[in-house]
Amino acid sequence: MRIRGGLRGGTVHPANNTMLMQRSAMAGVLPRQGLMVPSAPSRLRMSGAYMVPAQIRGLRPARAIGDSVDANGFGPYTPRTTPTESALNIFRKADAICFDVDCTVTINDSLDLLGQFMGVAKEVEALTSQAMDGTLSLKDSLEQRLDIIKCTPADIKRFLDANPAQTRLTSGITTFVRALQSRGIQIFLISGGFRELMLPVAEYLGIPKSNCICNRMQWQFDDETGEATKLLGLDLSELTAHNMGKPQAIDRIREEFPYQSVVMIGDGITDLEAVTASGGADLFIGYGGVVERPAVASQAEWFIYDWNELLSNMRQYKVAMVGSGAWACAAARLVAQNTRNETCAREFQETVNMWVFEEDVNGKKLTEIINETNENPKYLPGINLGPNVKAVPSVEEAVKDADLIILCAPHQFLHGICKSIAGKTKPGAMAISLTKGMRVRKDGPQLISAMVNRILGIDCCVLMGANIATDVAAENMSEAVIGYDIKANAKVWKKLLSRPYFDIELVADPEGAEMCGTLKNVVAIAAGMSDGLGASANSKAALIRQGLTEMRKFSQALFPSVREETFFMGCGIGDLLATCYGGRNRKVAEAWTQLQVAGKPASFADLERDLLQGQKLQGILTSNEVQEVIQAQGWERDYPLFTTVNRIANNKLPVSWVFRFREGATAAYMDSSATEMMEKYDTGIESGVMPKRKPKAKAVPVAA
């Protein structure tokens, strides 16, 4: 028999090879010639000495090629080396993967190897064979082998020194385990082998001791020194000391952790048992890289010979960016850094398709410029996006076959964009919105994430925070929050979007996070007006404080589930402060105010064009949308800053009234000069000029 894979550099240790050949012959295991696996192997199914127990259920029927058997009870079979769609789906969505150790993670049976080290190889291997062929129970086999070996703690230490963990591992297992760990998949070792021999393997692979469920040796301890001196036998309290112990072990794991999907991988019949009991594994994958056991290979839903077979079947997400403004480009850049990163390379496809609204820049198409220079000179000049960001002029082409869709376009355009790709996204895709804003419809306000979910029929998280594009692109320390409904999806997004300079928190409050990102732009307009008037730090701080209060109150009025603590995260106070001191809404509002004071008024639309170089001013549009809701509900006095800012921005109050927002929320206004309006207000408060407040509504309809 040849061992598939080997020790250092893929070579095979002669002693291990001889031992396994002897053990295989005694156990009736079929030898596998060479290291290559035939594309359509025809194996023999053992029907006597090593049959699948009758109680095993939920496994595929043996794929017999013929019904005839020879005198030894062997018949033909073909392992299922191509997984079913169901098996592949379970594997790709696994929360935890449990490995057998002997002849799966390691190239040998550790107890047999210890027996060889102690000079009793033949006796120990004979008992191993009896356990395999069913003539000796697992418990009796373990006890009798330990009785023959009769090792001491010093022997165990010498054995481990002579057989370091890394020399005992099957080829490719380390890479596979690292790939699982990088995705946050929990790994357990569940073995009939002994903890004393397994823990070095677990340590080498970075698996916590608490995740190792193995047998234990029972020792006699010296009364004087407190040290173990004599091996007494097997600790029968461990589940793995008994038949059907592995499904029970998995059941205990599931009681402690809320795993939705658990996979068992191993070479033996006790591993196959893991899917036979309620609470056990959801899928068994047979491993034949060291030894192929017919009873296992014929029944496994999926049977492999090389860890690369699983590695290549791990899901790789294809990423698409919808949008190419400054923030979209900065976000695409950090995503592209991660998809090129070796630790993420197997989880995400390297190329990031970015939809670019086609326009000419200096006589050349913008998509061509981006693809040739890796830079967007119009919206984020001087920043290299990375060679794996591909500009695509068609939004339908950009999202084609994408698993992960990032939406980062001005909110007033997203409804049309979503309509254009509805029905054209990949089944099972998921989205995240980086867009800050909301839609107001006849049936109530609608968040962007809710609109995406409704039109595209896919889950949509939100990423909100202090995300000034130039700061993120310059890799200045920044943070953001992902609001989610489905935590597993949020974890994928966090892995894709996190960078050493871009920290991400998760919060199960998508409405709260998105409302923070939406409403802070209105407060930024007020902050810009304060700066334009040359006001003091105290005055600006008062506006920001009032703005945060109204953000929280308005959000909870529309969505009662919104959490208080969300407003103290990066998407709340963090984003608010950054926007009120460095954002484009503040910048334009400051310029608008200065021109108003100088007697040279300009419109916000003109300033957006002149100052933002094609980017969109979200604050004024959002203010108008928010005010629609406020007016419909008669909430002007409840949200005085929001109301006053909107009136000022629409030339219905003078800009200086931003500091008199409590009066401005209910002041009478008219379509005349600011001076005439002020005189009207100052002389009319007591004479009933102020409009009566509308009755307060009992509930606010919110669009799904």
Secondary structure per residue as TSV (DSSP state, phi and psi in degrees):
chain	resnum	aa	ss	phi	psi
A	1	M	-	360.0	142.4
A	2	R	-	-108.6	138.9
A	3	I	-	-81.9	130.6
A	4	R	S	-77.8	117.8
A	5	G	S	84.1	177.1
A	6	G	-	-163.8	-152.5
A	7	L	S	-91.3	-138.5
A	8	R	G	-54.8	126.3
A	9	G	G	66.1	17.0
A	10	G	G	86.5	6.3
A	11	T	-	-82.5	167.0
A	12	V	-	-114.4	129.9
A	13	H	-	-70.0	121.7
A	14	P	H	-55.8	-40.8
A	15	A	H	-64.7	-43.3
A	16	N	H	-65.4	-38.3
A	17	N	H	-63.0	-46.1
A	18	T	H	-63.1	-44.5
A	19	M	H	-60.3	-44.9
A	20	L	H	-69.5	-32.8
A	21	M	H	-64.9	-43.0
A	22	Q	H	-64.0	-44.8
A	23	R	H	-64.6	-39.4
A	24	S	H	-64.0	-41.6
A	25	A	H	-63.6	-41.9
A	26	M	H	-69.1	-33.1
A	27	A	H	-87.8	-1.6
A	28	G	T	74.2	23.9
A	29	V	-	-85.3	138.4
A	30	L	B	-75.6	130.9
A	31	P	-	-70.1	145.6
A	32	R	-	-113.4	115.0
A	33	Q	-	-81.0	126.8
A	34	G	S	78.6	179.0
A	35	L	S	-100.0	-10.9
A	36	M	-	-92.7	142.5
A	37	V	-	-98.5	127.1
A	38	P	-	-59.2	149.4
A	39	S	S	-67.2	-29.3
A	40	A	S	-137.0	72.9
A	41	P	-	-68.7	144.5
A	42	S	-	-113.2	114.7
A	43	R	E	-108.6	166.7
A	44	L	E	-98.5	139.3
A	45	R	E	-100.8	118.8
A	46	M	E	-76.3	126.6
A	47	S	-	-116.7	10.4
A	48	G	S	-124.6	-77.5
A	49	A	T	-67.2	-25.9
A	50	Y	T	-138.0	62.2
A	51	M	-	-84.5	156.4
A	52	V	-	-71.1	128.1
A	53	P	-	-55.3	146.5
A	54	A	T	-64.8	-24.4
A	55	Q	T	-77.9	-10.4
A	56	I	-	-71.7	128.0
A	57	R	-	-137.0	173.6
A	58	G	S	75.6	14.3
A	59	L	S	-111.1	159.2
A	60	R	-	-70.4	147.7
A	61	P	-	-64.7	150.4
A	62	A	-	-59.5	132.4
A	63	R	-	-87.0	72.6
A	64	A	B	-68.6	136.2
A	65	I	S	-86.1	-30.5
A	66	G	-	-149.3	163.4
A	67	D	S	-92.3	-14.9
A	68	S	-	-75.3	148.2
A	69	V	-	-131.0	156.2
A	70	D	-	-91.3	-172.4
A	71	A	T	-65.1	-23.2
A	72	N	T	-90.1	1.7
A	73	G	S	84.2	21.0
A	74	F	E	-97.8	141.6
A	75	G	E	-136.5	161.0
A	76	P	E	-76.3	152.1
A	77	Y	E	-157.4	165.3
A	78	T	-	-131.7	116.4
A	79	P	-	-61.5	149.4
A	80	R	-	-87.7	94.2
A	81	T	-	-87.8	-11.9
A	82	T	S	-107.1	121.2
A	83	P	-	-71.3	151.8
A	84	T	-	-70.5	162.9
A	85	E	H	-60.8	-38.3
A	86	S	H	-64.5	-45.2
A	87	A	H	-63.7	-42.3
A	88	L	H	-64.4	-38.9
A	89	N	H	-65.9	-42.3
A	90	I	H	-63.6	-44.8
A	91	F	H	-60.2	-45.2
A	92	R	H	-69.8	-22.7
A	93	K	T	-105.4	10.7
A	94	A	-	-61.2	133.7
A	95	D	S	-85.3	-30.9
A	96	A	E	-143.4	143.9
A	97	I	E	-125.3	127.0
A	98	C	E	-105.3	131.1
A	99	F	E	-111.6	136.4
A	100	D	-	-69.2	161.8
A	101	V	-	-106.8	-61.2
A	102	D	T	-63.8	126.9
A	103	C	T	64.3	16.1
A	104	T	T	-129.0	-66.9
A	105	V	T	-78.2	-36.3
A	106	T	B	-110.4	162.1
A	107	I	S	-85.7	5.2
A	108	N	S	-150.6	172.0
A	109	D	-	-85.5	118.9
A	110	S	H	-63.1	-35.5
A	111	L	H	-71.1	-37.4
A	112	D	H	-63.8	-39.8
A	113	L	H	-66.6	-37.7
A	114	L	H	-64.6	-40.2
A	115	G	H	-61.0	-41.2
A	116	Q	H	-62.3	-42.4
A	117	F	H	-62.3	-34.3
A	118	M	T	-88.8	1.1
A	119	G	T	82.2	19.2
A	120	V	-	-126.5	38.9
A	121	A	H	-58.6	-49.0
A	122	K	H	-62.9	-45.1
A	123	E	H	-61.9	-43.3
A	124	V	H	-67.7	-43.6
A	125	E	H	-65.6	-33.2
A	126	A	H	-62.6	-40.5
A	127	L	H	-69.5	-36.5
A	128	T	H	-58.8	-43.8
A	129	S	H	-60.9	-43.0
A	130	Q	H	-64.2	-36.8
A	131	A	H	-64.9	-37.0
A	132	M	H	-70.3	-38.6
A	133	D	H	-87.9	3.4
A	134	G	T	86.3	4.1
A	135	T	S	-87.3	-5.9
A	136	L	S	-142.9	133.8
A	137	S	-	-67.8	158.3
A	138	L	H	-59.4	-44.6
A	139	K	H	-61.6	-48.5
A	140	D	H	-64.0	-39.1
A	141	S	H	-60.9	-45.4
A	142	L	H	-63.9	-46.0
A	143	E	H	-62.9	-44.9
A	144	Q	H	-68.3	-36.2
A	145	R	H	-66.4	-41.6
A	146	L	H	-63.1	-37.4
A	147	D	H	-64.7	-33.1
A	148	I	H	-75.7	-41.6
A	149	I	H	-66.9	-45.5
A	150	K	-	48.5	50.7
A	151	C	-	-83.8	163.3
A	152	T	-	-113.1	167.0
A	153	P	H	-55.4	-34.8
A	154	A	H	-66.4	-36.4
A	155	D	H	-64.3	-42.1
A	156	I	H	-60.3	-43.9
A	157	K	H	-63.1	-43.8
A	158	R	H	-64.5	-37.3
A	159	F	H	-63.3	-45.3
A	160	L	H	-67.2	-35.6
A	161	D	H	-65.3	-36.7
A	162	A	H	-79.9	-20.2
A	163	N	S	-131.0	71.6
A	164	P	-	-56.3	151.0
A	165	A	G	-54.5	-43.3
A	166	Q	G	-66.0	-20.7
A	167	T	G	-85.7	-8.4
A	168	R	S	-103.2	-3.5
A	169	L	B	-83.9	146.5
A	170	T	-	-70.5	151.0
A	171	S	T	-63.2	126.7
A	172	G	T	91.5	-9.6
A	173	I	H	-66.4	-37.1
A	174	T	H	-62.9	-44.7
A	175	T	H	-63.1	-42.2
A	176	F	H	-64.6	-44.9
A	177	V	H	-63.0	-42.2
A	178	R	H	-61.2	-39.5
A	179	A	H	-64.5	-40.1
A	180	L	H	-65.0	-44.7
A	181	Q	H	-63.2	-36.7
A	182	S	H	-65.9	-22.3
A	183	R	T	-93.0	1.4
A	184	G	T	80.9	14.7
A	185	I	-	-81.1	130.1
A	186	Q	E	-76.3	140.6
A	187	I	E	-120.7	132.9
A	188	F	E	-124.8	145.3
A	189	L	E	-106.5	118.7
A	190	I	E	-121.4	109.4
A	191	S	E	-138.6	146.6
A	192	G	E	-79.8	-4.8
A	193	G	E	-74.4	-175.0
A	194	F	E	-106.0	140.6
A	195	R	H	-56.9	-38.9
A	196	E	H	-58.7	-30.0
A	197	L	H	-96.8	-20.0
A	198	M	H	-87.9	-33.4
A	199	L	H	-59.3	-37.1
A	200	P	H	-61.6	-34.8
A	201	V	H	-65.2	-45.8
A	202	A	H	-60.9	-43.7
A	203	E	H	-61.9	-43.3
A	204	Y	H	-62.2	-36.2
A	205	L	H	-87.4	-1.3
A	206	G	T	75.0	29.8
A	207	I	-	-100.2	125.8
A	208	P	-	-60.5	148.3
A	209	K	G	-58.5	-34.5
A	210	S	G	-65.1	-16.8
A	211	N	G	-96.4	12.5
A	212	C	E	-108.3	114.9
A	213	I	E	-112.6	101.4
A	214	C	E	-138.6	171.0
A	215	N	E	-74.1	163.8
A	216	R	-	-128.2	146.6
A	217	M	E	-84.6	142.5
A	218	Q	E	-99.7	127.6
A	219	W	E	-117.9	152.1
A	220	Q	E	-94.5	134.9
A	221	F	E	-109.6	143.6
A	222	D	-	-74.3	130.3
A	223	D	T	-65.3	-31.0
A	224	E	T	-80.9	-47.1
A	225	T	T	-94.7	-20.6
A	226	G	-	75.1	10.9
A	227	E	-	-99.0	150.2
A	228	A	E	-68.9	134.7
A	229	T	E	-125.7	-29.5
A	230	K	E	-140.2	135.8
A	231	L	E	-79.4	122.1
A	232	L	E	-95.0	-25.2
A	233	G	E	143.6	-146.8
A	234	L	E	-96.9	135.1
A	235	D	-	-79.7	106.9
A	236	L	T	-79.0	-1.8
A	237	S	T	-77.8	-13.8
A	238	E	S	-80.4	140.0
A	239	L	G	-60.0	-38.0
A	240	T	G	-74.6	-0.2
A	241	A	G	-80.8	-5.5
A	242	H	S	-128.5	157.2
A	243	N	T	-61.4	149.3
A	244	M	T	63.0	19.6
A	245	G	H	-73.6	-30.1
A	246	K	H	-70.1	-43.4
A	247	P	H	-62.8	-32.7
A	248	Q	H	-67.6	-38.5
A	249	A	H	-62.9	-42.8
A	250	I	H	-65.9	-37.8
A	251	D	H	-59.8	-40.8
A	252	R	H	-66.0	-39.6
A	253	I	H	-59.7	-43.0
A	254	R	H	-71.3	-26.3
A	255	E	H	-68.8	-34.1
A	256	E	H	-84.2	-34.1
A	257	F	S	-122.9	141.2
A	258	P	-	-82.6	56.9
A	259	Y	-	-77.3	132.9
A	260	Q	S	-83.9	-31.5
A	261	S	-	-141.0	125.6
A	262	V	E	-127.5	133.7
A	263	V	E	-117.0	139.3
A	264	M	E	-111.2	134.2
A	265	I	E	-126.3	129.7
A	266	G	E	-172.8	178.1
A	267	D	S	-106.2	-15.9
A	268	G	S	-112.2	174.2
A	269	I	H	-66.1	-32.8
A	270	T	H	-70.1	-24.3
A	271	D	H	-74.9	-39.5
A	272	L	H	-61.3	-31.5
A	273	E	G	-63.2	-18.7
A	274	A	G	-60.8	-23.1
A	275	V	G	-99.6	9.3
A	276	T	S	-95.2	-13.1
A	277	A	S	-119.4	151.6
A	278	S	T	-60.6	132.7
A	279	G	T	90.0	-4.6
A	280	G	S	-81.2	-155.6
A	281	A	-	-74.2	155.7
A	282	D	S	-87.7	-20.0
A	283	L	E	-152.1	138.9
A	284	F	E	-112.1	130.3
A	285	I	E	-115.1	119.8
A	286	G	E	-81.2	142.2
A	287	Y	E	-118.6	122.3
A	288	G	-	-117.6	22.5
A	289	G	S	-69.7	-24.1
A	290	V	S	-105.2	-51.0
A	291	V	-	-145.9	135.6
A	292	E	B	-102.2	116.7
A	293	R	-	-99.7	117.4
A	294	P	H	-54.1	-41.6
A	295	A	H	-62.0	-30.2
A	296	V	H	-83.7	-48.9
A	297	A	H	-61.0	-33.9
A	298	S	T	-78.1	-19.2
A	299	Q	T	-109.1	-18.3
A	300	A	-	-65.7	137.9
A	301	E	S	-63.6	-27.8
A	302	W	E	-149.2	129.7
A	303	F	E	-127.3	129.4
A	304	I	E	-125.2	160.7
A	305	Y	S	-120.4	-10.7
A	306	D	S	-146.4	136.7
A	307	W	H	-63.0	-24.3
A	308	N	H	-63.6	-23.3
A	309	E	H	-64.7	-37.2
A	310	L	H	-78.6	-39.3
A	311	L	H	-59.3	-42.4
A	312	S	T	-72.0	-18.4
A	313	N	T	-96.3	-0.5
A	314	M	S	-68.8	141.4
A	315	R	-	-63.3	134.1
A	316	Q	-	-114.5	120.9
A	317	Y	E	-82.6	133.2
A	318	K	E	-95.5	132.1
A	319	V	E	-110.7	138.6
A	320	A	E	-130.9	138.7
A	321	M	E	-108.8	125.8
A	322	V	E	-104.7	100.5
A	323	G	-	132.2	152.9
A	324	S	-	-146.3	23.7
A	325	G	S	-73.7	-171.2
A	326	A	H	-59.6	-49.0
A	327	W	H	-68.9	-38.9
A	328	A	H	-61.0	-42.4
A	329	C	H	-68.1	-40.6
A	330	A	H	-63.8	-40.2
A	331	A	H	-68.8	-41.6
A	332	A	H	-61.6	-34.9
A	333	R	H	-64.6	-46.4
A	334	L	H	-71.6	-32.1
A	335	V	H	-63.6	-44.8
A	336	A	H	-64.0	-33.7
A	337	Q	H	-62.3	-41.0
A	338	N	H	-71.8	-38.3
A	339	T	H	-71.2	-19.1
A	340	R	H	-87.5	-14.8
A	341	N	S	-69.2	134.7
A	342	E	T	-59.9	-36.5
A	343	T	T	-70.4	-21.4
A	344	C	T	-107.0	-6.0
A	345	A	T	-58.8	-33.0
A	346	R	T	-84.2	-9.5
A	347	E	T	-99.2	-28.3
A	348	F	E	-127.7	137.3
A	349	Q	E	-65.9	144.6
A	350	E	E	-68.1	-41.6
A	351	T	E	-73.9	133.9
A	352	V	E	-113.8	110.9
A	353	N	E	-77.4	128.6
A	354	M	E	-121.3	118.5
A	355	W	E	-74.0	127.2
A	356	V	-	-120.1	123.8
A	357	F	-	-65.5	114.6
A	358	E	-	-66.9	130.6
A	359	E	-	-154.2	160.6
A	360	D	E	-90.4	134.5
A	361	V	E	-126.7	112.0
A	362	N	T	55.3	42.0
A	363	G	T	79.8	10.0
A	364	K	E	-133.3	147.4
A	365	K	E	-65.0	138.2
A	366	L	H	-62.9	-38.1
A	367	T	H	-62.0	-39.3
A	368	E	H	-65.3	-40.7
A	369	I	H	-62.3	-45.8
A	370	I	H	-63.0	-44.2
A	371	N	H	-70.7	-26.6
A	372	E	H	-86.9	-34.1
A	373	T	H	-111.4	-10.0
A	374	N	S	60.3	31.8
A	375	E	-	-142.0	146.4
A	376	N	B	-105.4	95.5
A	377	P	T	-69.7	-18.2
A	378	K	T	-85.7	-43.5
A	379	Y	T	-106.3	-23.5
A	380	L	B	-146.1	65.8
A	381	P	T	-65.0	146.4
A	382	G	T	81.7	3.1
A	383	I	-	-115.6	123.0
A	384	N	-	-80.4	122.5
A	385	L	-	-80.5	-20.0
A	386	G	-	111.7	147.3
A	387	P	T	-69.0	-15.1
A	388	N	T	-99.3	10.6
A	389	V	E	-92.6	118.6
A	390	K	E	-111.0	117.3
A	391	A	E	-77.0	130.6
A	392	V	E	-127.3	126.7
A	393	P	S	-77.7	-13.6
A	394	S	-	-107.3	122.6
A	395	V	H	-66.9	-33.6
A	396	E	H	-64.1	-40.7
A	397	E	H	-69.8	-35.5
A	398	A	H	-63.6	-39.9
A	399	V	H	-92.8	-2.6
A	400	K	T	-59.2	125.6
A	401	D	T	64.5	11.6
A	402	A	-	-76.7	136.9
A	403	D	S	-88.8	-31.9
A	404	L	E	-123.6	118.4
A	405	I	E	-115.2	118.8
A	406	I	E	-100.5	123.1
A	407	L	E	-105.1	117.7
A	408	C	-	-146.9	67.6
A	409	A	S	-129.4	158.6
A	410	P	-	-51.3	137.2
A	411	H	H	-65.2	-24.6
A	412	Q	H	-71.2	-15.0
A	413	F	H	-102.1	-13.2
A	414	L	H	-67.9	-31.0
A	415	H	H	-61.5	-46.5
A	416	G	H	-65.7	-37.8
A	417	I	H	-62.8	-46.8
A	418	C	H	-62.3	-39.6
A	419	K	H	-60.7	-36.8
A	420	S	H	-72.1	-22.7
A	421	I	H	-110.2	3.7
A	422	A	T	-60.0	131.8
A	423	G	T	81.4	-1.5
A	424	K	-	-114.9	3.8
A	425	T	S	-90.1	157.2
A	426	K	-	-69.4	135.6
A	427	P	T	-57.1	133.0
A	428	G	T	87.3	-0.5
A	429	A	-	-67.5	161.1
A	430	M	E	-138.3	157.9
A	431	A	E	-126.3	162.2
A	432	I	E	-140.2	135.7
A	433	S	E	-102.0	127.3
A	434	L	-	-103.8	6.4
A	435	T	-	-87.7	137.9
A	436	K	-	-111.3	115.8
A	437	G	-	161.0	179.5
A	438	M	E	-150.1	159.4
A	439	R	E	-106.0	143.0
A	440	V	E	-113.8	122.5
A	441	R	E	-123.0	173.7
A	442	K	T	-60.2	-32.8
A	443	D	T	-92.1	13.0
A	444	G	E	120.8	173.6
A	445	P	E	-70.4	150.5
A	446	Q	E	-135.0	126.0
A	447	L	E	-72.8	154.6
A	448	I	H	-61.4	-42.3
A	449	S	H	-62.0	-38.2
A	450	A	H	-67.7	-37.8
A	451	M	H	-64.1	-43.6
A	452	V	H	-61.2	-45.8
A	453	N	H	-61.3	-39.8
A	454	R	H	-71.7	-42.1
A	455	I	H	-80.9	-44.0
A	456	L	H	-91.9	-18.5
A	457	G	-	70.8	30.2
A	458	I	S	-130.4	157.0
A	459	D	-	-66.0	141.0
A	460	C	E	-134.8	111.5
A	461	C	E	-82.0	175.7
A	462	V	E	-132.2	143.8
A	463	L	E	-118.2	118.2
A	464	M	E	-132.5	149.5
A	465	G	S	164.3	-175.6
A	466	A	-	-76.6	87.6
A	467	N	-	-120.3	55.5
A	468	I	-	-64.5	121.5
A	469	A	H	-55.9	-45.3
A	470	T	H	-65.6	-32.9
A	471	D	H	-68.9	-44.4
A	472	V	H	-65.1	-42.2
A	473	A	H	-64.4	-31.4
A	474	A	T	-82.6	1.0
A	475	E	T	63.1	33.2
A	476	N	-	-74.0	146.4
A	477	M	-	-56.4	124.0
A	478	S	E	-140.2	167.2
A	479	E	E	-144.7	160.8
A	480	A	E	-153.7	169.8
A	481	V	E	-127.9	135.6
A	482	I	E	-103.4	118.2
A	483	G	E	-92.5	135.6
A	484	Y	-	-142.4	157.9
A	485	D	S	-103.4	-34.7
A	486	I	S	-114.4	110.2
A	487	K	H	-63.6	-37.6
A	488	A	H	-59.4	-38.9
A	489	N	H	-67.4	-41.1
A	490	A	H	-61.4	-35.7
A	491	K	H	-65.0	-38.1
A	492	V	H	-63.7	-45.2
A	493	W	H	-63.9	-39.3
A	494	K	H	-61.5	-41.8
A	495	K	H	-65.1	-38.8
A	496	L	H	-70.7	-35.3
A	497	L	H	-102.2	-15.1
A	498	S	-	-74.8	141.1
A	499	R	B	-139.3	163.0
A	500	P	T	-55.2	-29.2
A	501	Y	T	-98.3	0.2
A	502	F	E	-133.6	95.5
A	503	D	E	-88.7	140.6
A	504	I	E	-128.1	133.5
A	505	E	E	-108.7	156.7
A	506	L	E	-109.9	143.6
A	507	V	E	-144.2	133.5
A	508	A	S	-83.4	52.6
A	509	D	-	-146.0	67.6
A	510	P	H	-62.7	-35.9
A	511	E	H	-64.8	-44.3
A	512	G	H	-62.5	-45.8
A	513	A	H	-62.3	-43.4
A	514	E	H	-70.8	-37.5
A	515	M	H	-65.8	-36.7
A	516	C	H	-59.5	-48.2
A	517	G	H	-64.4	-28.9
A	518	T	H	-77.5	-49.8
A	519	L	H	-78.9	-24.0
A	520	K	H	-62.5	-25.0
A	521	N	H	-67.8	-30.3
A	522	V	H	-68.2	-42.5
A	523	V	H	-65.9	-34.5
A	524	A	H	-63.9	-33.5
A	525	I	H	-61.4	-43.7
A	526	A	H	-62.4	-41.7
A	527	A	H	-63.2	-39.4
A	528	G	H	-65.0	-38.7
A	529	M	H	-62.8	-41.0
A	530	S	H	-61.5	-44.3
A	531	D	H	-65.2	-38.9
A	532	G	H	-64.9	-28.4
A	533	L	T	-86.0	-4.9
A	534	G	T	70.6	29.8
A	535	A	-	-72.3	165.1
A	536	S	-	-76.2	167.6
A	537	A	H	-62.0	-36.3
A	538	N	H	-59.2	-45.9
A	539	S	H	-64.0	-44.2
A	540	K	H	-65.7	-40.1
A	541	A	H	-61.8	-37.5
A	542	A	H	-63.8	-40.0
A	543	L	H	-66.2	-42.7
A	544	I	H	-65.2	-42.1
A	545	R	H	-62.0	-44.7
A	546	Q	H	-64.6	-37.7
A	547	G	H	-62.4	-43.2
A	548	L	H	-62.6	-40.4
A	549	T	H	-60.5	-45.1
A	550	E	H	-71.2	-32.8
A	551	M	H	-59.0	-49.3
A	552	R	H	-63.4	-46.9
A	553	K	H	-65.1	-42.9
A	554	F	H	-67.4	-41.6
A	555	S	H	-62.3	-44.3
A	556	Q	H	-74.1	-23.3
A	557	A	H	-69.6	-37.4
A	558	L	H	-81.9	-37.7
A	559	F	-	-131.4	93.1
A	560	P	T	-59.0	-19.6
A	561	S	T	-78.3	-9.9
A	562	V	-	-60.0	134.7
A	563	R	-	-90.2	143.9
A	564	E	G	-59.8	-43.7
A	565	E	G	-66.1	-20.6
A	566	T	G	-59.9	-31.8
A	567	F	G	-74.9	-10.3
A	568	F	G	-106.3	11.9
A	569	M	S	-97.2	-177.1
A	570	G	I	-61.2	-29.4
A	571	C	I	-78.2	-14.8
A	572	G	I	-100.1	-99.4
A	573	I	I	-62.3	-33.3
A	574	G	I	-63.0	-50.7
A	575	D	H	-66.3	-38.4
A	576	L	H	-61.1	-46.7
A	577	L	H	-65.1	-44.9
A	578	A	H	-60.6	-42.5
A	579	T	H	-69.6	-36.2
A	580	C	H	-76.9	-9.8
A	581	Y	H	-118.1	-24.1
A	582	G	H	-137.7	2.8
A	583	G	S	-85.2	166.0
A	584	R	H	-72.0	-26.8
A	585	N	H	-66.2	-42.2
A	586	R	H	-62.6	-43.5
A	587	K	H	-60.6	-47.5
A	588	V	H	-70.0	-39.8
A	589	A	H	-64.5	-35.9
A	590	E	H	-63.7	-47.0
A	591	A	H	-63.8	-41.1
A	592	W	H	-60.3	-43.2
A	593	T	H	-66.1	-43.9
A	594	Q	H	-60.8	-39.3
A	595	L	H	-69.7	-35.8
A	596	Q	H	-62.1	-46.1
A	597	V	H	-65.6	-35.1
A	598	A	T	-79.3	-2.2
A	599	G	T	76.3	20.4
A	600	K	-	-124.2	60.9
A	601	P	-	-59.9	144.1
A	602	A	-	-133.7	157.1
A	603	S	-	-83.2	156.8
A	604	F	H	-62.7	-34.1
A	605	A	H	-63.3	-41.2
A	606	D	H	-65.7	-41.9
A	607	L	H	-69.4	-35.0
A	608	E	H	-59.1	-43.9
A	609	R	H	-66.7	-43.0
A	610	D	H	-79.3	-32.1
A	611	L	H	-102.0	-25.3
A	612	L	S	-103.7	-0.7
A	613	Q	T	50.6	47.1
A	614	G	T	98.4	-17.3
A	615	Q	-	-73.2	161.8
A	616	K	-	-104.7	144.4
A	617	L	-	-89.7	110.5
A	618	Q	H	-86.6	-27.0
A	619	G	H	-60.9	-44.1
A	620	I	H	-68.2	-44.7
A	621	L	H	-61.8	-44.2
A	622	T	H	-63.7	-40.1
A	623	S	H	-59.0	-43.0
A	624	N	H	-65.1	-38.2
A	625	E	H	-68.6	-42.5
A	626	V	H	-63.2	-39.9
A	627	Q	H	-67.3	-29.9
A	628	E	H	-58.4	-43.5
A	629	V	H	-67.6	-45.0
A	630	I	H	-60.8	-45.8
A	631	Q	H	-66.5	-38.7
A	632	A	H	-63.5	-30.5
A	633	Q	H	-98.8	-4.6
A	634	G	T	68.5	39.6
A	635	W	-	-102.6	18.4
A	636	E	T	-55.7	-43.3
A	637	R	T	-72.4	-24.2
A	638	D	T	-75.2	-24.6
A	639	Y	S	-131.2	68.3
A	640	P	H	-65.8	-37.3
A	641	L	H	-69.4	-46.9
A	642	F	H	-55.7	-44.9
A	643	T	H	-67.1	-45.8
A	644	T	H	-65.8	-42.2
A	645	V	H	-60.2	-41.4
A	646	N	H	-65.5	-40.2
A	647	R	H	-66.4	-40.6
A	648	I	H	-64.3	-46.4
A	649	A	H	-62.2	-27.0
A	650	N	T	-99.0	19.2
A	651	N	T	60.3	37.3
A	652	K	S	-110.1	-6.1
A	653	L	S	-145.9	151.3
A	654	P	-	-70.5	152.1
A	655	V	G	-63.6	-28.0
A	656	S	G	-62.9	-17.7
A	657	W	G	-76.5	-0.8
A	658	V	G	-60.4	-26.7
A	659	F	G	-89.9	-5.6
A	660	R	G	-113.2	41.6
A	661	F	H	-62.8	-28.1
A	662	R	H	-69.1	-35.1
A	663	E	H	-77.5	-39.3
A	664	G	H	-63.3	-25.0
A	665	A	T	-66.2	-25.2
A	666	T	T	-124.1	8.0
A	667	A	-	-67.8	145.9
A	668	A	-	-73.0	146.2
A	669	Y	-	-139.7	161.2
A	670	M	-	-147.5	161.7
A	671	D	S	-82.3	69.3
A	672	S	S	-145.2	-168.9
A	673	S	-	-68.5	158.2
A	674	A	H	-62.4	-37.0
A	675	T	H	-63.8	-46.9
A	676	E	H	-61.5	-37.0
A	677	M	H	-67.5	-43.4
A	678	M	H	-60.4	-44.8
A	679	E	H	-62.2	-40.3
A	680	K	H	-62.0	-42.4
A	681	Y	H	-70.3	-46.4
A	682	D	H	-63.3	-29.7
A	683	T	H	-98.2	-4.8
A	684	G	H	-114.0	1.6
A	685	I	T	-61.2	-46.1
A	686	E	T	-80.2	-16.3
A	687	S	T	-95.8	11.8
A	688	G	T	85.3	17.1
A	689	V	-	-69.3	-32.5
A	690	M	S	-61.4	135.9
A	691	P	-	-67.6	147.9
A	692	K	-	-71.5	146.6
A	693	R	-	-77.5	139.5
A	694	K	-	-71.4	151.9
A	695	P	-	-59.4	141.9
A	696	K	-	-74.9	131.6
A	697	A	-	-74.7	152.6
A	698	K	S	-78.5	-34.8
A	699	A	-	-147.4	156.5
A	700	V	-	-112.0	119.5
A	701	P	-	-71.9	129.5
A	702	V	-	-116.8	127.0
A	703	A	-	-70.2	143.2
A	704	A	-	-72.9	360.0
